[in-house]
Amino acid sequence: MSNGNLEMWLYSHNSCLNLLQRIDIMIDVALALEYLHYGQLELVVHCDLKPSNVLLDEDMVAHVADFGIAKILAENKTATQTKTLGTIGYIAPEYGSEGRVSTNGDIYSYGMMLLEAFTRKKPTDEMFSAEINLRQWVSASLPNKIREIVDGGLLRMQNGSDMVTSQSILLAILQLGLECTSDIPMERSDIKMVLVKLNRIRKQLLHIQSI
């Protein structure tokens, strides 16, 4: 698409997405997931959600792409098995170890992407290892060290607004990312609840910007 993909924007040296743009993109992705998981009788699990598979059109509206390893679950079936793996760093623990495919796996991938979109750190960054991953790094840094882990470019763009309030919004977003990336599948937020929380956060940000 005309504006490339989310990965290109996150790691560009020439441009930086602002806070509202990042929230809007993640809402667009959540809406796409809601459609896949609830929009038809047979639910679809994408299985490979990551920033490079989120394409941006001329209006910066996000579209989920690359359904090469997506799985269709038969009616009334909530999970299936597969030997096809997604992308390291974004695949849920139960998917990587057992090949277990469910909507909960997409939620995990979405959560990782949510954390990455606001920290500008890939889950495969060399700073992470078997001892600490992106989720653990974020979790250990909240709430007191939020400015140390959020994308520096994003913080510079927010200098004109109320940083205390902006930090509360960023904290809510990162906490949502942690909820989506729980190691226990049933503890992850449902995509409908993710949308409710993100829209609430967006409304709060717009209110701040209008003051």
Secondary structure, DSSP 8 states (H G I E B T S, - for coil): -TT-BHHHHHT-SS----HHHHHHHHHHHHHHHHHHHHSSSS-EE-S---GGGEEE-TT--EEE---TT-EE--TT--EEE-S----TTTS-HHHHHH-EEEHHHHHHHHHHHHHHHHH---TT-TT--SS--HHHHHHHHTTTTHHHHS-HHHHHHGGGS-HHHHHHHHHHHHHHHHHHT-SSGGGS--HHHHHHHHHHHHHHHHHHHH-
